[in-house]
Amino acid sequence: MVDIVQTPLALDLLAVFVGAISGALLAVVRGFDVAGVVALAIVTGIGGGMIRDVLLNQLPVSLDNPWYLATALAGAAIVFFAAGTMQRMGTVMLMADAVVLGLYGIVGAEKAIANGLELLPAILLGMITTIGGGTLRDVLTGRPPAIFQDGELYAVAALAGVIAFVALDRLGVALTLSVVIGSAVTFLLRIGAWVRGWRAPSPVAVDEALVARFQAVREATTRRTDTAAAEERARRRRRFRRGS
């Protein structure tokens, strides 16, 4: 029987709180009432963690510990009672989303490592954790999930942060420093994409490009061969004329 290892409570609750604020802010922007604000705060705050725990074959910690739901409700309350200010602060939603994106991936990966998962499964679980709540939030509000947005550095930024955290953990770096660096990688990539217009790679027709390149090389080779043959024929004619 494998012992169940839990992520440090403070780290988990911080991710829940920031996620709840992110969800509640979107509800305010969409003009939802109190039910919508609370629902999106809870879904975004604890949704990814619930998916994570179910995949680890554990009772979701948010159902076992009342602090998780209380933290999500606190985030919803803060946004609800500051709705007027929040509606005028569009950047806050992006910043909150970037923070939770980094935190959730790291919390998921850390819990996977603590429960004995290997490197790649830990990265995968970190990714599922970080995009789970946001994806549920986007589906409930009727917009395409951010991970599917063309060129958005969303999943890519989260993946970079999770990989940085897991690599530092394997190198024996202290948990706090690993969390800070991994979160910073995701945050800077996400905000940098917004400020600088960075885009994730889109599908490229490599096969068609290779075929076109091959045809161009073949045509160039054929032209050179034809030219050389024509020059050789011309030299033979000149030699024939001089001989006759």
C-alpha positions, 0 to 999 in steps of 0.5 A: 500500500502506497502512502498518500502524500499531500502537497503543503497546505499553504501552497495548495491554498495559494493556488486555489485562492488565485484561481478563484479570483481569476474565475470570479473576475471572468464572471464579473467581466461577463456580467454574471450575478452572485451565483455565477461569480461563486460558481466560476470561483469554485470551478476555477479554484478547485477544479484542476485539483479535483481532476489531479486527485481523481487521477491519483486515485485519491479522495479530492482533498478539496472535499476532505478539507473545508479550507479549500472551499472556504478559500475559493469562497473568499476569493469570490467574495473579494471580487464580488464586493470590489466588482466596480473596481475589478471591471476597470482592471482588465490587466488584473485578470490576465495577471491572476491567470498567469499566476495561477497557471504557474502555481497549479502546474507546479502544485500538480507536479509536486504532488505527483512526485511526492506520490512516487510518479516518474518524471514524465507522468509528473509533468503530465499531471502538472499540465492536467492540473494547471489547465483543468480549472481554466478549461472548465471555466472557459467551457462554462462561459461558452468560450473556446478553452484558452489552451486551444486558442490559436498561437496563445502561449498558454499550455506552452507557458505552463509546460515550460514552468512545470519542466523547470520545476521538475528539473530543479526538484531532480537536481535537489534544489529547495522546494521554495526556490523551485516553486518560485523559479517554475512559477516565474518561468510560466508567468514571464512567458504568459505576460511576455506573450501578451506584451510582446506578441509572442506566439506558439508555433502553428502547424507547418506543412513540412511534407509539402515543403520537402516535396517542393524542395525536392522538385526544385532540386531535381529541376535544377539538376535536370537543367544543369544536365541538359546544359552540359549535354548541349555544350558537349554536343556543340563541342563535338560539332565544332571538332567535326567541322574542323576535322572535315 
